């Protein structure tokens, strides 16, 4: 009896590569809700339910991903997969996070461009959008209850919310200010910015993790200059080879080659997550290259928000429409031209994310006990709470007042959002179940109204 009572304090059994692969595949199909919702799902599954990684190590990895250009949720999955099962573990985790979304968006993009609308899925999306709002709000609550352990961190979160909501400051500037606050605060008041605190109580309820706070860094995750050079060389080759082949086969000015170059820059030069990248993509894809119209770009964003995977996967829609309309492979291969464009753009967009994790992960693992590195990251986590709350309000506004405050209030969406929030907060239902139920409710409402 005593062994059963104490079972939760023992770490779970080692996870095989096959078990991890099946989980990452499942995550790729249920990762709705944008980065906040996706991180919430991973926290619930990996920290609370499966106990593959402790909360402190999870947040340490998350904070690193937050300061990188690119999709932080996909990078976090790559990081944890790499930490557990070496390089191939990271590649599989990151790739499966994206692959279902790519296939789904290629199919939906073809329906959109061929038939002129997405009426078939409009009802489902009508129900999913309010659910996404509730998921993001739950993510802010989850992160906040664990990260905001004292008045100072609450102040950082409130300041970041005001900075982005009222002042419209860019996310990279907010992250930089939070990091500076944590760096200075870690020297002046180290206990305020020290990781831990409420973590002890959280760990007591979750139990020991497979990768726990005091678990030594595995051999493959230790920093070596030779390992860094090898990762950078392989990454450069994986970029140069397809880019060189595109240039040789089609020329530098061809649509596919220019897409590869443009989205490489988007992946490297834009910080702050998908919402920071989208204005750059809009400007280049619509105004610069004319790959699609403003209306098509907005429709693509709606599809990206309501399909699993990173929101930045809207680039697959942009590329498919551009490759299709520009006849990238000729007038007799419109679908293949669009599908190839979407696949290539996904490759060039996400390749840097893998390189950031595989090259920088060993450096990050060497800092998870060092206050001068962890204090800035603790402050960044607090700032992220305010940013995620702003995102929830952004979604809520556009869902409940689709035509703005001057238009009508969408009561059916409000009811769906409230039901989703109750299911998540009060009854602790799984995200995928909530999304499925809300999608069916939206379909029923849409058909009734129609």
C-alpha positions as MATLAB code, in Angstrom:
seq = 'XXXXXXXXXXXXXXXXXXXXXXXXXXXXXXXXXXXXXXXXXXXXXXXXXXXXXXXXXXXXXXXXXXXXXXXXXXXXXXXXXXXXXXXXXXXXXXXXXXXXXXXXXXXXXXXXXXXXXXXXXXXXXXXXXXXXXXXXXXXXXXXXXXXXXXXXXXXXXXXXXXXXXXXXXXXXXXXXXXXXXXXXXXXXXXXXXXXXXXXXXXXXXXXXXXXXXXXXXXXXXXXXXXXXXXXXXXXXXXXXXXXXXXXXXXXXXXXXXXXXXXXXXXXXXXXXXXXXXXXXXXXXXXXXXXXXXXXXXXXXXXXXXXXXXXXXXXXXXXXXXXXXXXXXXXXXXXXXXXXXXXXXXXXXXXXXXXXXXXXXXXXXXXXXXXXXXXXXXXXXXXXXXXXXXXXXXXXXXXXXXXXXXXXXXXXXXXXXXXXXXXXXXXXXXXXXXXXXXXXXXXXXXXXXXX';
ca = [
       0.000    0.000    0.000;
       2.807    2.374    0.844;
       4.424    1.728   -2.535;
       1.158    2.610   -4.312;
       0.790    5.763   -2.267;
       4.333    6.867   -3.093;
       4.269    5.803   -6.740;
       3.763    9.349   -7.974;
       7.064   10.489   -6.500;
       8.969    7.997   -8.667;
       9.903    9.145  -12.170;
       8.076    7.429  -15.035;
       9.670    4.590  -16.972;
      12.118    5.595  -19.719;
      10.377    6.647  -22.923;
      11.297    4.768  -26.093;
      11.826    6.547  -29.385;
       8.677    4.884  -30.757;
       6.561    6.079  -27.813;
       7.863    9.611  -28.282;
       7.247    9.473  -32.035;
       3.615    8.487  -31.510;
       3.130   11.366  -29.078;
       4.700   13.943  -31.403;
       2.503   12.666  -34.232;
      -0.583   13.042  -32.040;
       0.530   16.545  -31.043;
       0.799   17.535  -34.692;
      -2.898   16.784  -35.170;
      -4.205   18.406  -31.955;
      -1.968   21.486  -31.734;
      -4.709   24.073  -32.153;
      -4.862   27.465  -30.488;
      -1.726   29.140  -31.790;
       1.519   29.144  -29.803;
      -0.191   29.810  -26.473;
      -2.629   26.949  -26.906;
       0.087   24.622  -28.220;
       2.415   25.383  -25.305;
      -0.487   24.816  -22.940;
      -1.125   21.391  -24.493;
       2.559   20.445  -24.212;
       2.711   21.588  -20.589;
      -0.350   19.571  -19.690;
       0.845   16.447  -21.512;
       4.599   16.507  -20.881;
       4.855   18.145  -17.438;
       1.603   17.250  -15.695;
       0.327   14.011  -17.221;
       3.320   12.098  -18.605;
       6.032   13.747  -16.431;
       8.650   13.485  -19.165;
      10.216   16.812  -18.124;
      10.000   18.959  -15.003;
       8.315   22.331  -15.064;
      11.551   24.201  -14.369;
      13.358   22.526  -17.283;
      10.265   23.018  -19.484;
      10.124   26.756  -18.737;
      13.874   27.142  -19.177;
      13.615   25.665  -22.681;
      10.499   27.728  -23.427;
      12.199   30.973  -22.453;
      15.032   30.262  -24.882;
      12.550   29.561  -27.676;
      10.727   32.807  -26.878;
      13.744   34.933  -27.770;
      14.408   33.161  -31.088;
      12.969   34.139  -34.450;
      10.446   31.572  -35.589;
       7.567   29.569  -34.067;
       8.314   29.063  -30.376;
       5.937   26.125  -29.844;
       7.494   24.122  -32.681;
      10.961   25.005  -31.410;
       9.985   23.901  -27.902;
       8.820   20.525  -29.225;
      12.098   20.206  -31.134;
      14.084   21.077  -28.001;
      12.343   18.522  -25.780;
      12.548   15.839  -28.478;
      16.272   16.541  -28.882;
      16.880   16.475  -25.135;
      15.156   13.105  -24.831;
      16.338   11.298  -27.972;
      19.276   13.179  -29.459;
      19.282   14.833  -32.890;
      16.760   12.522  -34.546;
      14.424   12.961  -31.592;
      14.439   16.709  -32.168;
      14.011   16.382  -35.924;
      11.061   13.999  -35.561;
       9.369   16.143  -32.884;
       9.728   19.347  -34.884;
       8.814   17.809  -38.247;
       5.692   16.028  -36.973;
       4.582   19.289  -35.353;
       4.428   20.809  -38.848;
       3.683   17.943  -41.276;
      -0.069   17.451  -40.551;
      -0.624   21.189  -40.894;
       1.246   21.286  -44.212;
      -0.803   18.436  -45.708;
      -4.072   19.896  -44.452;
      -3.288   23.384  -45.728;
      -2.309   22.069  -49.162;
      -5.689   20.328  -49.374;
      -7.657   23.347  -48.089;
      -5.702   25.730  -50.308;
      -6.566   23.608  -53.346;
     -10.276   23.641  -52.386;
     -10.083   27.403  -51.858;
      -8.353   28.279  -55.112;
     -10.292   25.753  -57.223;
     -13.821   26.310  -55.988;
     -13.488   29.913  -54.838;
     -14.609   29.400  -51.236;
     -14.378   27.130  -48.213;
     -18.072   26.914  -47.462;
     -17.795   23.270  -46.504;
     -15.582   24.075  -43.532;
     -16.918   27.535  -42.705;
     -19.321   26.170  -40.098;
     -16.613   24.132  -38.402;
     -14.315   27.154  -38.289;
     -17.142   29.286  -36.908;
     -17.174   27.075  -33.814;
     -13.401   26.643  -33.558;
     -12.607   30.380  -33.395;
     -14.397   30.984  -30.042;
     -12.779   27.811  -28.697;
      -9.353   29.164  -29.667;
     -10.095   32.309  -27.653;
     -10.841   30.216  -24.556;
      -7.732   28.066  -25.127;
      -5.462   31.113  -25.290;
      -7.060   32.565  -22.156;
      -6.469   29.269  -20.359;
      -2.837   29.343  -21.496;
      -2.375   32.800  -19.964;
      -3.892   31.502  -16.726;
      -1.721   28.369  -16.703;
       1.529   30.194  -17.329;
       0.607   33.054  -15.001;
      -0.282   30.922  -11.975;
       3.120   29.245  -12.158;
       5.366   32.057  -13.367;
       4.068   35.058  -11.376;
       5.304   34.100   -7.927;
       5.749   37.576   -6.439;
       4.742   41.215   -6.845;
       7.743   42.083   -9.004;
       6.928   39.440  -11.595;
       3.264   40.476  -11.562;
       4.452   44.013  -12.285;
       6.560   42.804  -15.216;
       3.519   40.966  -16.627;
       1.255   43.989  -16.206;
       3.817   46.295  -17.794;
       4.218   43.980  -20.801;
       0.438   43.847  -21.249;
       0.164   47.643  -21.199;
       3.163   47.974  -23.509;
       1.632   45.803  -26.233;
      -2.070   46.568  -25.645;
      -2.022   50.316  -25.009;
       1.270   51.452  -26.534;
       1.553   48.953  -29.381;
       5.242   48.311  -28.712;
       6.816   45.474  -30.726;
       7.238   42.108  -29.025;
      11.064   41.997  -29.440;
      11.349   45.302  -27.557;
       9.171   43.933  -24.735;
      11.317   40.790  -24.525;
      14.506   42.859  -24.465;
      13.149   45.099  -21.696;
      12.060   42.079  -19.654;
      15.454   40.417  -20.103;
      17.217   43.592  -18.956;
      14.876   43.812  -15.955;
      15.666   40.229  -15.037;
      19.402   40.708  -15.482;
      19.496   43.772  -13.231;
      16.954   42.317  -10.800;
      18.903   39.079  -10.544;
      21.856   41.049   -9.208;
      19.884   43.371   -6.916;
      17.271   40.923   -5.598;
      18.323   37.412   -6.680;
      15.615   35.576   -4.722;
      12.909   37.487   -6.606;
      14.072   36.195   -9.992;
      15.299   32.770   -8.940;
      13.598   29.848  -10.674;
      11.751   27.619   -8.266;
       9.478   29.145   -5.638;
       6.061   27.713   -6.325;
       7.731   25.055   -8.434;
       8.273   22.962   -5.351;
       4.556   22.750   -4.736;
       3.896   22.096   -8.419;
       6.401   19.263   -8.509;
       4.839   17.730   -5.427;
       1.523   17.436   -7.251;
       2.964   16.341  -10.587;
       5.546   13.892   -9.181;
       9.148   13.316  -10.200;
       9.902   13.794  -13.893;
      11.996   11.715  -16.237;
      14.103   14.839  -16.920;
      13.894   16.463  -13.493;
      15.399   19.626  -12.044;
      18.528   17.828  -10.881;
      18.817   15.339  -13.753;
      22.310   15.705  -15.248;
      22.501   16.998  -18.788;
      22.833   13.971  -21.107;
      26.115   13.549  -22.949;
      24.698   14.509  -26.354;
      23.343   17.804  -24.950;
      26.670   19.045  -23.592;
      28.293   21.882  -25.478;
      31.223   21.098  -27.775;
      32.724   23.400  -30.358;
      33.041   20.512  -32.821;
      29.346   19.712  -32.408;
      28.376   23.351  -33.004;
      30.497   23.523  -36.159;
      28.989   20.281  -37.461;
      25.404   21.464  -36.954;
      26.089   24.807  -38.643;
      27.791   23.116  -41.610;
      24.950   20.654  -42.122;
      22.369   23.430  -41.805;
      24.157   25.570  -44.392;
      24.316   22.608  -46.783;
      20.613   21.811  -46.314;
      19.792   25.402  -47.277;
      22.292   25.788  -50.119;
      21.463   22.514  -51.894;
      17.759   23.157  -52.653;
      18.400   26.848  -53.287;
      21.177   25.973  -55.737;
      19.018   23.399  -57.503;
      16.136   25.871  -57.832;
      18.461   28.502  -59.289;
      19.981   26.064  -61.768;
      16.635   24.570  -62.822;
      14.484   27.703  -63.010;
      16.725   30.760  -62.651;
      17.004   33.315  -59.869;
      13.904   35.296  -60.859;
      11.546   32.310  -60.973;
       8.640   32.231  -58.515;
       9.918   29.153  -56.619;
      13.450   30.522  -56.246;
      12.234   33.910  -55.058;
       9.880   32.224  -52.583;
      12.790   30.264  -51.129;
      14.881   33.414  -50.743;
      12.045   35.579  -49.386;
      10.914   33.086  -46.734;
      14.491   32.428  -45.664;
      14.726   36.117  -44.822;
      11.346   35.965  -43.068;
      12.569   33.076  -40.918;
      15.833   34.796  -39.945;
      14.978   38.479  -39.722;
      11.644   38.569  -37.921;
      11.264   38.101  -34.164;
       8.241   37.923  -31.921;
       6.321   34.950  -33.279;
       3.836   34.623  -36.112;
       2.065   37.932  -35.522;
       5.351   39.779  -35.932;
       6.154   37.862  -39.136;
       2.772   38.316  -40.802;
       3.103   42.032  -41.647;
       6.444   41.279  -43.346;
       4.917   38.363  -45.256;
       1.897   40.458  -46.231;
       4.068   43.269  -47.516;
       6.283   40.987  -49.585;
       3.789   38.419  -50.853;
       0.965   40.860  -51.684;
       2.585   44.209  -52.421;
       6.050   43.107  -53.463;
       5.654   39.937  -55.527;
       1.891   39.880  -56.145;
       1.626   36.183  -55.319;
      -1.908   36.708  -53.972;
      -4.442   39.455  -53.267;
      -5.120   41.141  -49.893;
      -8.443   39.278  -49.609;
      -6.738   35.951  -50.275;
      -4.136   36.768  -47.618;
      -6.848   37.413  -45.025;
      -8.615   34.177  -45.955;
      -5.324   32.333  -45.610;
      -4.815   33.762  -42.150;
      -8.255   32.477  -41.149;
      -7.316   29.001  -42.354;
      -3.967   29.197  -40.546;
      -5.626   30.181  -37.274;
      -8.067   27.304  -37.351;
      -5.832   24.417  -38.412;
      -3.356   22.528  -36.217;
       0.275   23.537  -36.226;
       2.083   26.872  -35.977;
       0.169   29.939  -37.155;
       3.125   30.813  -39.370;
       2.029   27.840  -41.492;
      -0.092   30.427  -43.277;
       3.043   30.692  -45.452;
       2.064   27.317  -46.951;
      -1.226   28.845  -48.093;
       0.576   31.898  -49.479;
       3.018   29.686  -51.367;
       0.357   27.316  -52.716;
      -1.797   30.152  -54.046;
       1.247   31.922  -55.480;
       2.645   28.759  -57.071;
      -0.781   27.851  -58.478;
      -1.663   31.272  -59.896;
       1.856   31.968  -61.194;
       1.882   28.512  -62.844;
       5.198   27.632  -61.223;
       5.402   24.282  -63.069;
       3.357   25.288  -66.113;
      -0.373   25.447  -66.923;
      -0.737   21.646  -67.002;
       0.573   21.118  -63.444;
      -1.162   23.775  -61.400;
      -1.743   21.628  -58.314;
       1.792   20.224  -58.374;
       3.186   23.744  -58.737;
       1.217   24.934  -55.739;
       2.042   21.860  -53.627;
       5.753   22.084  -54.464;
       5.777   25.795  -53.608;
       4.081   25.126  -50.245;
       6.548   22.330  -49.430;
       9.615   24.360  -50.386;
       8.474   27.412  -48.437;
       7.813   25.259  -45.361;
      11.351   23.858  -45.671;
      12.997   27.278  -45.917;
      10.813   28.722  -43.136;
      11.483   25.991  -40.562;
      15.058   24.951  -41.336;
      16.498   27.844  -39.264;
      14.314   26.813  -36.304;
      15.890   23.357  -36.230;
      19.354   24.888  -36.488;
      18.710   27.299  -33.605;
      17.718   24.406  -31.327;
      20.344   21.860  -32.350;
      23.128   24.459  -32.301;
      22.012   26.511  -29.287;
      20.457   23.784  -27.140;
      23.767   22.639  -25.592;
      24.551   26.219  -24.567;
      21.113   26.613  -22.979;
      21.411   23.318  -21.109;
      24.636   24.541  -19.541;
      22.853   27.572  -18.026;
      19.741   26.154  -16.306;
      21.323   26.482  -12.875;
      23.121   29.793  -13.431;
      21.204   32.789  -12.057;
      22.760   35.346  -14.388;
      21.203   33.429  -17.284;
      18.005   32.225  -15.630;
      16.948   35.558  -14.088;
      16.446   37.277  -17.491;
      14.540   34.232  -18.719;
      12.326   34.262  -15.615;
      11.431   37.883  -16.336;
      10.728   37.012  -19.987;
       8.278   34.330  -18.852;
       6.465   36.925  -16.744;
       6.324   39.299  -19.705;
       4.955   36.550  -21.928;
       1.948   36.226  -19.587;
       0.944   39.796  -20.404;
       1.514   39.274  -24.129;
      -0.596   36.094  -24.181;
      -3.400   37.864  -22.322;
      -3.340   40.562  -24.989;
      -3.565   37.850  -27.638;
      -6.655   36.393  -25.926;
      -8.313   39.823  -25.966;
      -7.339   40.268  -29.630;
      -8.990   36.976  -30.546;
     -12.012   37.712  -28.384;
     -12.599   41.089  -30.018;
     -12.452   39.711  -33.565;
     -14.601   36.699  -32.721;
     -17.323   38.485  -30.747;
     -17.402   41.662  -32.870;
     -16.444   40.372  -36.348;
     -17.389   43.719  -37.965;
     -15.928   45.807  -35.159;
     -17.753   47.536  -32.294;
     -19.898   49.364  -34.841;
     -21.264   46.010  -35.995;
     -23.396   43.558  -34.062;
     -22.336   41.384  -31.152;
     -22.021   37.717  -32.179;
     -24.087   35.984  -29.474;
     -23.666   32.409  -30.781;
     -19.870   32.813  -30.735;
     -20.062   34.230  -27.204;
     -22.052   31.206  -26.037;
     -19.555   28.813  -27.651;
     -16.609   30.708  -26.095;
     -18.234   30.637  -22.649;
     -18.982   26.904  -22.947;
     -15.395   26.234  -24.041;
     -14.030   28.246  -21.100;
     -16.228   26.328  -18.654;
     -15.127   23.020  -20.133;
     -11.453   23.977  -19.853;
     -11.401   25.814  -16.520;
     -14.191   24.170  -14.527;
     -14.364   20.639  -15.905;
     -10.734   20.357  -17.115;
     -11.653   18.766  -20.430;
      -8.958   17.983  -22.979;
      -8.318   20.637  -25.599;
      -8.989   18.330  -28.534;
     -12.389   17.349  -27.086;
     -13.336   20.991  -26.580;
     -12.294   21.889  -30.123;
     -14.261   18.982  -31.568;
     -17.430   19.842  -29.644;
     -17.182   23.539  -30.523;
     -16.588   22.726  -34.201;
     -19.770   20.611  -34.294;
     -21.714   23.348  -32.498;
     -20.451   25.898  -35.004;
     -21.437   23.660  -37.898;
     -24.934   23.221  -36.484;
     -25.376   26.986  -35.948;
     -23.993   27.759  -39.402;
     -26.365   25.313  -41.084;
     -29.333   26.595  -39.052;
     -28.609   30.222  -39.928;
     -28.069   29.331  -43.553;
];
